[in-house]
Amino acid sequence: MSKMVIENITCPQCKVKQEFTVWKIVNFPKDNDLKEKIIDRSLFDFSCEKCNFKKVFMYPLMYHDNDKKIIIISLLNEFDNAGKFDNLEQWFSSGYKVRFVDDLNDMAEKISIFDAELKDSLIEDFKYHIINKFAKNDKKPEKILLTSYGKNKEEDIFGFLIIFDDGSKEKAILPMNKGIAETYPVEDFRELSEIGRVVVNQETFVAWFEKYREKYS
Protein backbone atom coordinates (compact mmCIF):
# COMPACT_ATOMS: atom_id res chain seq x y z
CA MET A 1 0.00 0.00 0.00
CA SER A 2 1.03 3.61 -0.46
CA LYS A 3 2.71 5.25 2.50
CA MET A 4 2.75 8.84 3.63
CA VAL A 5 3.68 11.00 6.60
CA ILE A 6 2.42 14.38 7.76
CA GLU A 7 5.18 16.91 8.28
CA ASN A 8 5.06 20.39 9.74
CA ILE A 9 6.62 22.92 7.41
CA THR A 10 7.02 26.67 7.59
CA CYS A 11 5.70 28.79 4.75
CA PRO A 12 8.71 30.49 3.11
CA GLN A 13 6.71 33.70 2.75
CA CYS A 14 4.57 34.28 5.86
CA LYS A 15 6.46 31.88 8.18
CA VAL A 16 3.27 30.19 9.41
CA LYS A 17 3.71 26.51 10.28
CA GLN A 18 1.27 24.04 8.81
CA GLU A 19 0.89 20.39 7.88
CA PHE A 20 2.08 19.00 4.55
CA THR A 21 1.58 15.48 3.24
CA VAL A 22 4.79 13.75 2.16
CA TRP A 23 4.39 10.51 0.24
CA LYS A 24 7.10 7.90 0.75
CA ILE A 25 5.70 5.17 -1.51
CA VAL A 26 3.06 5.35 -4.24
CA ASN A 27 1.64 2.01 -5.34
CA PHE A 28 -0.01 1.55 -8.72
CA PRO A 29 -2.61 0.47 -9.80
CA LYS A 30 -4.19 0.70 -6.34
CA ASP A 31 -3.59 4.44 -6.07
CA ASN A 32 -3.97 5.62 -9.65
CA ASP A 33 -4.93 9.12 -8.55
CA LEU A 34 -1.55 9.52 -6.86
CA LYS A 35 0.21 8.35 -10.00
CA GLU A 36 -1.55 11.04 -12.03
CA LYS A 37 -0.48 13.61 -9.45
CA ILE A 38 3.14 12.54 -9.90
CA ILE A 39 2.88 12.97 -13.66
CA ASP A 40 1.31 16.44 -13.43
CA ARG A 41 3.57 17.29 -10.41
CA SER A 42 0.59 18.28 -8.24
CA LEU A 43 1.55 15.71 -5.59
CA PHE A 44 4.38 18.04 -4.60
CA ASP A 45 2.47 21.33 -4.65
CA PHE A 46 2.34 23.38 -1.48
CA SER A 47 -0.23 26.14 -1.06
CA CYS A 48 -0.07 28.15 2.15
CA GLU A 49 -3.39 28.16 3.99
CA LYS A 50 -2.57 31.60 5.39
CA CYS A 51 -1.10 33.69 2.53
CA ASN A 52 -1.75 31.36 -0.45
CA PHE A 53 1.97 31.26 -1.28
CA LYS A 54 2.65 28.40 -3.71
CA LYS A 55 5.78 26.29 -4.01
CA VAL A 56 6.85 22.87 -5.24
CA PHE A 57 8.42 20.85 -2.44
CA MET A 58 10.54 18.00 -3.77
CA TYR A 59 11.14 15.01 -1.55
CA PRO A 60 12.30 11.37 -1.90
CA LEU A 61 9.63 9.09 -3.32
CA MET A 62 9.38 5.49 -4.49
CA TYR A 63 6.91 4.67 -7.28
CA HIS A 64 5.93 1.00 -7.40
CA ASP A 65 3.97 -0.48 -10.31
CA ASN A 66 2.99 -3.96 -9.20
CA ASP A 67 1.48 -4.96 -12.57
CA LYS A 68 4.44 -3.97 -14.77
CA LYS A 69 7.00 -4.76 -12.06
CA ILE A 70 8.59 -1.32 -12.12
CA ILE A 71 10.22 0.61 -9.29
CA ILE A 72 11.30 4.22 -9.78
CA ILE A 73 13.02 6.12 -6.98
CA SER A 74 13.42 9.88 -7.13
CA LEU A 75 16.05 12.25 -5.79
CA LEU A 76 19.35 10.41 -5.75
CA ASN A 77 21.04 12.79 -3.36
CA GLU A 78 18.67 11.70 -0.61
CA PHE A 79 19.71 8.06 -0.91
CA ASP A 80 23.45 8.19 -0.29
CA ASN A 81 23.54 6.08 2.87
CA ALA A 82 25.44 2.86 2.28
CA GLY A 83 23.19 -0.17 2.41
CA LYS A 84 20.02 1.84 1.92
CA PHE A 85 19.10 -0.34 -1.05
CA ASP A 86 20.65 -3.67 -0.21
CA ASN A 87 17.56 -5.35 -1.68
CA LEU A 88 18.28 -4.05 -5.19
CA GLU A 89 19.46 -7.44 -6.43
CA GLN A 90 16.36 -9.02 -4.92
CA TRP A 91 14.18 -6.66 -6.98
CA PHE A 92 16.07 -7.65 -10.12
CA SER A 93 15.73 -11.33 -9.30
CA SER A 94 11.99 -10.86 -8.86
CA GLY A 95 11.75 -9.53 -12.41
CA TYR A 96 11.53 -5.83 -11.56
CA LYS A 97 12.83 -3.00 -13.70
CA VAL A 98 14.46 -0.56 -11.28
CA ARG A 99 15.39 3.02 -12.03
CA PHE A 100 16.70 5.93 -9.97
CA VAL A 101 16.10 9.50 -11.14
CA ASP A 102 17.30 12.96 -10.18
CA ASP A 103 14.09 14.97 -10.18
CA LEU A 104 10.32 15.01 -10.62
CA ASN A 105 10.46 15.61 -14.36
CA ASP A 106 12.59 12.51 -14.81
CA MET A 107 10.28 10.42 -12.63
CA ALA A 108 7.20 11.50 -14.59
CA GLU A 109 9.02 10.78 -17.84
CA LYS A 110 10.08 7.30 -16.75
CA ILE A 111 6.52 6.46 -15.75
CA SER A 112 5.25 7.64 -19.15
CA ILE A 113 7.97 5.69 -20.98
CA PHE A 114 7.18 2.42 -19.25
CA ASP A 115 3.42 2.98 -19.48
CA ALA A 116 3.86 3.16 -23.26
CA GLU A 117 5.90 -0.07 -23.07
CA LEU A 118 8.95 1.70 -24.46
CA LYS A 119 12.59 1.21 -23.52
CA ASP A 120 14.19 4.16 -21.76
CA SER A 121 17.48 3.33 -23.51
CA LEU A 122 15.72 3.99 -26.84
CA ILE A 123 14.51 7.37 -25.58
CA GLU A 124 18.02 8.26 -24.39
CA ASP A 125 19.29 7.23 -27.84
CA PHE A 126 16.92 9.75 -29.45
CA LYS A 127 18.01 12.42 -26.98
CA TYR A 128 21.64 11.73 -27.82
CA HIS A 129 20.99 12.45 -31.49
CA ILE A 130 18.97 15.57 -30.63
CA ILE A 131 21.86 16.89 -28.53
CA ASN A 132 24.34 16.26 -31.35
CA LYS A 133 22.08 17.98 -33.85
CA PHE A 134 21.85 21.18 -31.81
CA ALA A 135 25.55 21.07 -30.96
CA LYS A 136 26.26 21.75 -34.64
CA ASN A 137 24.36 25.01 -34.23
CA ASP A 138 26.15 25.91 -30.98
CA LYS A 139 22.99 25.37 -28.94
CA LYS A 140 23.14 23.35 -25.73
CA PRO A 141 20.06 21.44 -24.55
CA GLU A 142 20.02 21.38 -20.76
CA LYS A 143 17.04 19.03 -20.48
CA ILE A 144 15.14 16.88 -22.98
CA LEU A 145 11.88 15.20 -22.00
CA LEU A 146 9.64 12.80 -23.86
CA THR A 147 6.19 14.43 -24.06
CA SER A 148 4.23 12.20 -26.43
CA TYR A 149 4.26 8.88 -28.27
CA GLY A 150 1.88 7.75 -30.99
CA LYS A 151 1.55 5.45 -33.96
CA ASN A 152 0.09 5.53 -37.42
CA LYS A 153 0.10 2.94 -40.18
CA GLU A 154 3.69 3.60 -41.23
CA GLU A 155 5.48 5.35 -38.37
CA ASP A 156 6.03 5.60 -34.65
CA ILE A 157 6.00 9.26 -33.65
CA PHE A 158 7.91 10.60 -30.65
CA GLY A 159 7.51 14.11 -29.28
CA PHE A 160 10.13 15.85 -27.14
CA LEU A 161 10.41 19.11 -25.22
CA ILE A 162 13.92 20.59 -25.41
CA ILE A 163 14.95 23.07 -22.71
CA PHE A 164 18.14 25.00 -23.49
CA ASP A 165 20.69 26.38 -21.07
CA ASP A 166 19.44 29.92 -21.76
CA GLY A 167 15.93 28.96 -20.61
CA SER A 168 14.39 28.85 -24.08
CA LYS A 169 12.30 25.86 -25.14
CA GLU A 170 11.64 24.05 -28.38
CA LYS A 171 9.52 21.09 -29.41
CA ALA A 172 10.80 18.27 -31.60
CA ILE A 173 8.81 15.58 -33.39
CA LEU A 174 10.67 12.47 -34.47
CA PRO A 175 8.86 10.12 -36.86
CA MET A 176 10.51 6.71 -36.92
CA ASN A 177 10.09 3.54 -38.90
CA LYS A 178 7.23 1.37 -37.72
CA GLY A 179 8.20 -1.05 -34.98
CA ILE A 180 11.47 0.57 -33.92
CA ALA A 181 10.36 0.48 -30.29
CA GLU A 182 9.83 -3.27 -30.46
CA THR A 183 13.07 -4.11 -32.28
CA TYR A 184 15.41 -1.91 -30.22
CA PRO A 185 17.83 -4.03 -28.14
CA VAL A 186 16.51 -5.12 -24.76
CA GLU A 187 18.58 -3.38 -22.13
CA ASP A 188 19.97 -4.92 -18.97
CA PHE A 189 21.40 -2.19 -16.80
CA ARG A 190 22.05 -4.41 -13.84
CA GLU A 191 25.75 -3.59 -14.10
CA LEU A 192 24.88 -0.01 -13.18
CA SER A 193 23.71 -1.21 -9.77
CA GLU A 194 27.23 -1.64 -8.41
CA ILE A 195 26.84 1.46 -6.24
CA GLY A 196 23.33 0.50 -5.18
CA ARG A 197 21.32 2.35 -7.80
CA VAL A 198 20.41 2.12 -11.47
CA VAL A 199 20.45 5.41 -13.36
CA VAL A 200 19.63 5.47 -17.07
CA ASN A 201 20.37 8.95 -18.40
CA GLN A 202 22.58 10.40 -21.12
CA GLU A 203 25.83 9.73 -19.29
CA THR A 204 25.11 6.10 -18.47
CA PHE A 205 23.39 5.44 -21.80
CA VAL A 206 26.38 6.58 -23.85
CA ALA A 207 28.71 4.39 -21.78
CA TRP A 208 26.33 1.42 -22.10
CA PHE A 209 25.86 1.92 -25.83
CA GLU A 210 29.58 2.09 -26.49
CA LYS A 211 30.14 -1.03 -24.42
CA TYR A 212 27.49 -3.03 -26.23
CA ARG A 213 27.73 -1.45 -29.70
CA GLU A 214 29.54 -4.46 -31.14
CA LYS A 215 27.17 -6.90 -29.44
CA TYR A 216 24.06 -5.26 -30.89
CA SER A 217 25.42 -4.23 -34.30
Backbone bond lengths (Angstrom), bond angles and torsions (degrees), N, CA, C in turn:
res aa  C-N    CA-C-N  psi(-1)  N-CA   C-N-CA  omega(-1)  CA-C   N-CA-C  phi
1 M - - - 1.456 - - 1.523 110.36 -
2 S 1.312 116.07 157.32 1.458 120.67 178.04 1.522 109.81 -67.95
3 K 1.333 115.20 148.97 1.457 119.75 -178.20 1.524 109.67 -127.44
4 M 1.319 114.58 142.17 1.455 120.00 179.12 1.518 109.72 -145.88
5 V 1.336 114.58 162.03 1.462 121.09 173.91 1.524 107.72 -133.76
6 I 1.307 116.09 154.31 1.466 121.69 175.24 1.516 108.39 -101.27
7 E 1.322 115.75 122.06 1.453 120.42 179.70 1.521 110.56 -115.84
8 N 1.308 115.58 148.51 1.459 121.00 175.16 1.527 108.79 -92.02
9 I 1.307 115.77 121.50 1.457 119.73 178.88 1.532 109.32 -123.61
10 T 1.305 115.03 159.22 1.459 121.25 -179.99 1.517 109.20 -105.42
11 C 1.317 116.72 127.75 1.452 120.91 178.70 1.531 109.29 -59.84
12 P 1.314 118.12 126.76 1.472 120.85 -179.53 1.523 113.58 -61.41
13 Q 1.340 116.55 -21.36 1.465 119.15 -176.23 1.523 112.83 -96.24
14 C 1.325 117.84 -56.02 1.475 119.82 -175.21 1.521 113.35 -99.07
15 K 1.330 117.42 -6.03 1.469 124.11 175.72 1.533 114.05 68.40
16 V 1.300 117.91 16.02 1.464 121.52 176.91 1.526 109.49 -82.02
17 K 1.330 116.95 132.32 1.460 121.11 178.33 1.517 110.64 -82.03
18 Q 1.309 116.07 141.74 1.459 120.31 179.35 1.526 110.23 -157.64
19 E 1.306 116.31 167.87 1.459 121.05 -177.41 1.527 111.37 -83.73
20 F 1.328 114.78 145.13 1.461 121.53 179.22 1.526 108.04 -141.14
21 T 1.322 115.97 131.34 1.460 120.97 -178.24 1.525 110.35 -83.12
22 V 1.317 115.73 124.11 1.460 122.60 177.91 1.525 108.14 -114.26
23 W 1.306 116.38 119.73 1.454 121.44 -179.57 1.521 109.59 -90.30
24 K 1.314 116.35 128.89 1.462 122.21 178.19 1.517 111.24 -92.47
25 I 1.337 116.39 -42.23 1.466 122.17 -179.84 1.523 108.54 -136.27
26 V 1.324 116.37 133.64 1.463 121.88 172.82 1.524 107.49 -117.10
27 N 1.316 115.79 121.18 1.458 121.83 -179.21 1.516 111.10 -103.53
28 F 1.317 115.47 128.86 1.462 122.53 176.24 1.529 107.24 -116.69
29 P 1.334 119.92 142.14 1.469 127.95 12.48 1.528 115.46 -90.96
30 K 1.328 117.99 0.23 1.461 119.43 -174.96 1.524 112.02 -58.26
31 D 1.317 116.49 -40.37 1.465 120.23 -176.63 1.531 110.04 -116.43
32 N 1.313 115.71 65.88 1.462 121.11 -176.94 1.521 111.91 -62.74
33 D 1.330 117.04 -32.88 1.459 119.52 -179.55 1.526 111.29 -63.98
34 L 1.335 116.83 -34.29 1.460 120.09 177.78 1.525 110.85 -70.41
35 K 1.322 115.88 -36.69 1.464 119.57 176.87 1.525 110.16 -60.01
36 E 1.318 117.27 -46.08 1.461 120.41 179.65 1.522 111.42 -62.00
37 K 1.332 116.24 -32.55 1.461 119.46 179.05 1.527 112.24 -74.08
38 I 1.334 116.70 -23.92 1.464 119.50 172.21 1.520 109.29 -69.96
39 I 1.332 115.49 -45.97 1.461 120.31 -176.11 1.530 111.82 -63.88
40 D 1.350 116.59 -39.72 1.477 117.98 179.64 1.532 111.89 -93.44
41 R 1.356 116.84 5.11 1.465 125.11 175.39 1.532 113.72 72.45
42 S 1.313 118.82 -0.45 1.464 120.24 -175.45 1.525 112.94 -68.86
43 L 1.329 118.07 -17.17 1.460 121.08 178.53 1.526 111.27 -63.82
44 F 1.327 116.33 -20.27 1.456 121.15 -174.55 1.533 112.73 -108.78
45 D 1.332 115.64 6.39 1.461 119.93 -177.95 1.526 111.71 -77.45
46 F 1.305 115.00 133.51 1.460 121.56 173.57 1.521 108.41 -114.21
47 S 1.328 116.03 131.59 1.462 121.35 175.00 1.524 108.16 -129.46
48 C 1.315 116.39 116.19 1.455 120.97 -175.75 1.533 110.75 -64.53
49 E 1.317 115.44 129.08 1.471 120.42 -179.66 1.519 112.31 -73.69
50 K 1.335 116.65 -12.11 1.458 121.05 -179.19 1.525 112.11 -97.36
51 C 1.351 117.24 -52.73 1.473 120.63 -173.75 1.525 112.82 -114.27
52 N 1.340 116.53 -1.56 1.469 122.61 178.39 1.530 112.98 68.24
53 F 1.328 116.81 17.81 1.461 120.72 175.48 1.520 108.76 -63.56
54 K 1.340 116.91 137.58 1.455 121.08 -177.03 1.531 110.47 -118.03
55 K 1.326 114.49 140.52 1.461 120.13 -178.82 1.528 108.74 -156.77
56 V 1.316 115.76 150.38 1.464 121.06 173.63 1.524 108.04 -95.84
57 F 1.333 115.76 118.38 1.461 121.02 176.79 1.520 108.74 -100.24
58 M 1.329 116.60 114.90 1.458 120.57 178.57 1.525 109.51 -90.62
59 Y 1.310 116.01 139.99 1.454 120.61 179.70 1.530 109.10 -151.10
60 P 1.338 117.87 159.80 1.472 120.86 -179.48 1.527 110.79 -60.53
61 L 1.324 115.44 140.07 1.463 120.34 -178.34 1.519 109.65 -151.64
62 M 1.324 116.10 139.59 1.459 121.52 172.67 1.521 109.02 -110.25
63 Y 1.343 115.83 126.19 1.466 122.37 175.18 1.521 107.55 -103.19
64 H 1.331 115.89 126.53 1.458 121.47 -175.60 1.523 109.60 -124.93
65 D 1.334 115.76 113.65 1.466 121.59 176.07 1.525 107.25 -102.07
66 N 1.313 116.06 104.58 1.453 121.72 -175.74 1.526 112.08 -69.55
67 D 1.342 117.46 -33.57 1.466 120.86 -178.18 1.528 111.71 -71.36
68 K 1.335 116.63 -48.13 1.467 120.78 -177.74 1.523 112.94 -88.24
69 K 1.332 116.19 -3.63 1.469 121.81 -177.61 1.534 110.53 55.73
70 I 1.311 114.54 62.31 1.464 121.53 -179.86 1.525 109.33 -128.32
71 I 1.306 116.56 135.35 1.461 122.39 173.27 1.522 107.79 -126.56
72 I 1.323 116.38 126.07 1.465 121.75 177.77 1.525 107.40 -125.76
73 I 1.313 116.02 127.66 1.461 121.25 -176.79 1.513 108.70 -119.51
74 S 1.318 116.41 126.93 1.467 120.57 -175.04 1.523 111.80 -98.53
75 L 1.315 114.02 157.63 1.455 124.71 173.82 1.523 112.31 65.98
76 L 1.318 114.67 80.55 1.462 121.31 -177.27 1.522 113.15 -57.91
77 N 1.319 116.43 -38.89 1.456 118.68 -173.22 1.521 112.94 -65.14
78 E 1.329 116.84 -14.00 1.454 120.21 178.34 1.528 111.68 -88.39
79 F 1.324 117.63 -5.51 1.455 120.49 -174.24 1.520 111.23 -120.58
80 D 1.324 117.14 46.56 1.455 120.76 -175.79 1.524 113.41 -91.48
81 N 1.318 118.22 -10.08 1.457 119.86 -178.09 1.526 110.84 -65.82
82 A 1.315 116.00 128.69 1.468 120.52 179.66 1.523 109.48 -60.05
83 G 1.322 115.23 136.48 1.460 119.85 178.01 1.506 114.46 83.46
84 K 1.316 117.72 0.14 1.460 120.36 -178.13 1.527 110.91 -60.56
85 F 1.340 115.93 -34.93 1.456 119.87 -178.57 1.529 111.17 -123.34
86 D 1.321 114.37 54.21 1.452 119.70 177.34 1.521 112.55 -64.07
87 N 1.335 117.08 -20.04 1.465 120.40 -178.11 1.522 112.70 -89.18
88 L 1.331 117.54 14.60 1.461 120.58 -178.36 1.527 111.36 -60.80
89 E 1.318 117.26 -44.82 1.457 120.66 179.68 1.530 110.94 -64.54
90 Q 1.312 116.26 -33.69 1.466 120.19 177.42 1.529 110.54 -64.40
91 W 1.339 117.21 -38.87 1.460 120.12 176.79 1.525 110.46 -62.64
92 F 1.334 115.47 -45.27 1.464 119.40 177.90 1.523 110.59 -58.43
93 S 1.311 115.98 -47.15 1.464 120.79 -176.99 1.518 111.60 -64.00
94 S 1.313 117.05 -25.24 1.467 121.43 178.36 1.521 112.29 -85.90
95 G 1.343 116.18 4.24 1.457 120.23 176.50 1.506 114.76 90.05
96 Y 1.335 117.91 12.18 1.461 121.16 -178.64 1.522 111.69 -82.02
97 K 1.323 114.93 147.22 1.457 122.30 167.47 1.523 105.85 -97.68
98 V 1.326 116.91 120.76 1.456 121.92 -173.98 1.521 109.55 -116.11
99 R 1.317 115.50 131.88 1.465 120.38 177.70 1.532 110.10 -136.90
100 F 1.325 115.64 143.59 1.454 122.57 171.78 1.523 108.25 -113.13
101 V 1.315 117.19 140.15 1.462 121.09 -176.93 1.524 110.16 -131.96
102 D 1.334 115.12 160.64 1.466 120.73 -175.32 1.521 114.14 -85.84
103 D 1.328 117.26 -31.83 1.459 117.93 -173.75 1.525 111.34 -150.03
104 L 1.328 115.24 -179.66 1.464 121.26 -175.18 1.519 112.15 -67.49
105 N 1.325 116.78 -36.42 1.465 119.64 178.10 1.522 110.78 -61.22
106 D 1.335 116.15 -42.59 1.458 119.93 179.96 1.528 111.72 -67.20
107 M 1.330 116.69 -37.17 1.461 119.57 178.59 1.527 110.50 -65.25
108 A 1.326 116.84 -46.24 1.467 120.32 178.99 1.525 110.39 -61.58
109 E 1.330 116.99 -38.79 1.458 120.27 179.71 1.524 110.98 -65.97
110 K 1.326 117.51 -44.35 1.460 120.31 -179.97 1.529 110.85 -60.63
111 I 1.320 116.30 -42.22 1.470 119.53 178.54 1.515 110.08 -60.25
112 S 1.334 117.00 -45.31 1.464 121.34 -179.71 1.528 111.43 -64.28
113 I 1.333 116.92 -39.50 1.464 121.29 179.22 1.523 110.88 -61.48
114 F 1.319 116.13 -49.04 1.460 119.69 -176.89 1.523 111.81 -74.09
115 D 1.325 117.63 -29.46 1.473 120.10 174.55 1.519 110.58 -62.76
116 A 1.327 116.42 -35.49 1.468 121.20 179.67 1.530 111.65 -83.45
117 E 1.348 115.73 3.92 1.465 122.22 -179.49 1.532 111.38 58.18
118 L 1.328 114.56 40.12 1.462 121.76 174.85 1.526 109.79 -100.45
119 K 1.311 116.17 167.62 1.458 122.11 175.69 1.522 108.22 -100.99
120 D 1.330 116.68 129.44 1.462 117.80 -178.40 1.526 111.54 -68.14
121 S 1.334 117.79 -22.77 1.468 119.31 174.79 1.522 110.55 -65.66
122 L 1.329 117.60 -36.60 1.470 121.38 176.45 1.524 110.28 -62.41
123 I 1.323 116.81 -44.53 1.466 120.82 -179.84 1.531 110.47 -64.16
124 E 1.333 117.50 -40.69 1.462 120.08 176.77 1.523 111.09 -65.78
125 D 1.330 117.12 -31.70 1.464 121.49 175.52 1.527 109.90 -61.88
126 F 1.340 116.57 -46.93 1.464 120.50 177.66 1.528 111.20 -60.88
127 K 1.322 116.40 -41.97 1.459 120.33 -179.88 1.532 110.72 -62.80
128 Y 1.307 115.64 -38.46 1.465 121.13 179.35 1.525 110.65 -58.75
129 H 1.330 116.42 -43.56 1.464 120.52 179.91 1.535 111.06 -71.61
130 I 1.323 117.22 -33.61 1.463 120.44 176.48 1.533 109.95 -64.37
131 I 1.318 116.46 -44.77 1.463 121.38 179.18 1.531 110.72 -59.88
132 N 1.331 116.33 -44.99 1.471 120.02 179.62 1.525 112.07 -64.51
133 K 1.324 115.79 -36.04 1.464 119.62 179.34 1.525 111.00 -63.27
134 F 1.328 116.88 -46.35 1.461 119.77 -178.07 1.528 111.79 -74.29
135 A 1.324 116.63 -25.30 1.465 119.90 178.89 1.526 110.72 -62.21
136 K 1.331 116.43 -30.78 1.471 120.42 178.28 1.521 111.52 -66.52
137 N 1.335 115.81 -23.42 1.466 120.97 179.30 1.528 111.93 -103.26
138 D 1.345 115.47 16.21 1.469 121.59 179.10 1.526 112.35 59.12
139 K 1.330 116.83 33.64 1.456 120.46 174.53 1.525 107.82 -113.88
140 K 1.326 116.33 140.15 1.458 120.01 -174.61 1.528 110.77 -117.95
141 P 1.334 117.19 106.51 1.472 119.31 174.34 1.524 109.96 -67.84
142 E 1.329 115.57 128.31 1.461 120.58 177.73 1.520 110.95 -90.76
143 K 1.333 115.96 -30.89 1.466 121.06 -179.60 1.520 108.53 -150.18
144 I 1.334 116.20 136.09 1.463 121.29 174.95 1.520 107.56 -128.63
145 L 1.330 116.32 127.97 1.458 120.79 -177.16 1.517 110.54 -127.12
146 L 1.323 115.93 136.08 1.458 120.22 172.48 1.521 108.89 -69.68
147 T 1.325 117.61 128.04 1.465 121.10 -178.27 1.527 113.19 -115.01
148 S 1.334 117.60 -20.51 1.460 119.12 -178.33 1.523 110.49 -158.60
149 Y 1.333 114.89 155.87 1.455 121.03 176.77 1.518 107.37 -149.86
150 G 1.322 116.87 128.70 1.454 121.45 -179.39 1.515 111.54 -148.36
151 K 1.313 115.46 170.52 1.456 120.84 -178.86 1.519 110.12 -134.56
152 N 1.331 115.32 148.40 1.454 120.59 165.67 1.525 107.25 -129.13
153 K 1.303 117.64 -166.68 1.461 119.80 -174.07 1.524 113.24 -66.04
154 E 1.329 117.01 -27.40 1.464 119.93 -173.37 1.527 114.38 -117.25
155 E 1.337 117.51 -18.57 1.461 118.97 -171.43 1.525 112.52 -138.29
156 D 1.316 114.73 154.91 1.456 122.72 163.99 1.529 106.03 -100.55
157 I 1.326 116.89 133.16 1.460 120.29 -173.38 1.529 109.96 -119.15
158 F 1.322 115.36 123.00 1.456 122.19 -177.54 1.530 109.23 -113.61
159 G 1.327 115.77 132.25 1.457 120.54 177.85 1.526 110.75 -112.04
160 F 1.324 116.67 137.70 1.460 121.88 -178.27 1.523 110.44 -129.87
161 L 1.326 115.60 148.74 1.460 122.41 169.36 1.522 107.21 -107.00
162 I 1.330 116.74 124.47 1.455 122.04 -178.95 1.524 108.49 -108.45
163 I 1.326 116.04 122.79 1.461 121.90 178.89 1.527 107.27 -110.94
164 F 1.334 116.52 121.19 1.459 121.31 -175.50 1.523 111.18 -91.37
165 D 1.327 115.72 165.08 1.461 120.23 -176.38 1.521 112.90 -66.94
166 D 1.340 117.43 -15.60 1.466 119.68 176.38 1.527 112.27 -92.16
167 G 1.337 116.83 5.87 1.460 121.50 178.19 1.512 114.71 91.92
168 S 1.323 118.08 -11.11 1.459 120.95 179.23 1.537 110.05 -73.82
169 K 1.335 114.82 158.89 1.459 120.58 -176.94 1.523 110.43 -130.42
170 E 1.308 115.07 152.95 1.457 120.93 178.96 1.522 109.21 -150.49
171 K 1.315 116.22 144.16 1.455 120.55 177.88 1.528 109.95 -99.25
172 A 1.318 115.77 146.60 1.462 120.77 178.19 1.525 109.25 -133.62
173 I 1.305 116.60 134.25 1.462 122.68 176.76 1.528 107.93 -114.05
174 L 1.306 116.31 124.22 1.453 121.05 -179.64 1.526 110.09 -116.15
175 P 1.332 117.70 104.07 1.469 120.06 172.67 1.528 109.60 -82.52
176 M 1.309 116.29 131.71 1.460 121.51 -177.24 1.522 110.60 -125.64
177 N 1.315 115.20 159.01 1.449 119.71 178.18 1.520 111.39 -56.77
178 K 1.304 116.40 142.26 1.451 122.43 -178.71 1.524 111.25 -54.51
179 G 1.327 115.66 131.14 1.452 120.30 174.45 1.504 115.85 88.08
180 I 1.346 118.05 5.00 1.460 119.40 -178.27 1.526 111.53 -61.66
181 A 1.330 116.28 -34.07 1.462 119.94 -179.66 1.520 111.64 -65.06
182 E 1.336 116.13 -33.65 1.455 119.66 -178.06 1.527 111.86 -79.83
183 T 1.330 117.56 -31.10 1.466 120.60 -174.20 1.527 113.00 -93.24
184 Y 1.328 117.82 -8.62 1.463 119.64 179.20 1.524 109.39 -64.08
185 P 1.341 118.05 142.94 1.472 120.71 -176.54 1.528 112.42 -53.11
186 V 1.311 115.57 138.90 1.468 120.70 175.38 1.521 108.23 -72.76
187 E 1.315 116.63 127.19 1.448 120.00 -176.04 1.522 110.80 -91.15
188 D 1.321 115.47 146.78 1.456 121.42 170.69 1.521 106.02 -132.47
189 F 1.315 115.27 101.18 1.459 120.21 -175.33 1.520 111.76 -98.13
190 R 1.323 115.56 25.39 1.450 118.13 -178.25 1.531 111.55 -60.44
191 E 1.338 116.12 -29.90 1.460 118.88 -179.16 1.522 111.83 -65.45
192 L 1.333 116.73 -17.96 1.465 119.64 178.06 1.520 111.76 -77.48
193 S 1.327 117.18 -7.50 1.464 120.49 -174.47 1.520 112.73 -87.50
194 E 1.331 117.44 10.13 1.455 120.09 -176.30 1.520 112.35 -60.12
195 I 1.334 117.57 -31.37 1.461 120.37 178.90 1.522 111.60 -98.76
196 G 1.328 116.33 14.69 1.454 120.24 174.74 1.502 115.26 89.57
197 R 1.333 117.38 18.38 1.456 120.13 178.94 1.524 108.97 -156.81
198 V 1.304 116.84 156.92 1.456 121.87 178.89 1.518 107.93 -123.84
199 V 1.320 116.02 110.07 1.461 121.74 -178.99 1.527 107.99 -114.06
200 V 1.318 116.97 122.89 1.455 120.91 175.77 1.525 107.23 -115.23
201 N 1.329 115.50 97.80 1.455 122.11 177.33 1.524 107.79 -135.50
202 Q 1.315 117.95 -165.87 1.459 119.87 -176.36 1.531 112.08 -62.73
203 E 1.312 116.13 -42.68 1.465 119.61 -177.38 1.528 111.16 -63.03
204 T 1.319 116.66 -50.31 1.461 119.41 -177.10 1.521 111.48 -73.32
205 F 1.348 117.08 -31.84 1.460 119.30 178.97 1.515 111.09 -64.32
206 V 1.335 117.27 -46.20 1.459 120.67 -177.89 1.532 109.90 -60.77
207 A 1.336 116.56 -42.42 1.460 120.08 178.83 1.525 110.55 -64.11
208 W 1.334 116.18 -43.06 1.470 120.75 179.45 1.519 110.78 -64.24
209 F 1.334 116.63 -44.25 1.454 120.43 -176.63 1.524 111.18 -64.46
210 E 1.328 116.32 -41.45 1.454 119.49 178.69 1.522 110.65 -64.49
211 K 1.312 116.57 -38.37 1.461 121.58 -178.00 1.520 111.48 -66.75
212 Y 1.342 115.76 -36.67 1.457 119.70 -174.55 1.531 113.44 -108.52
213 R 1.348 116.23 10.53 1.467 119.44 -178.36 1.539 110.97 -57.01
214 E 1.306 116.29 -47.11 1.462 120.10 -178.30 1.531 110.74 -65.60
215 K 1.314 116.47 -38.49 1.465 121.24 -178.41 1.519 111.13 -63.04
216 Y 1.346 117.04 -39.08 1.456 121.14 -172.95 1.532 113.03 -100.90
217 S 1.325 117.79 2.27 1.463 119.98 -178.33 1.525 110.74 -83.77
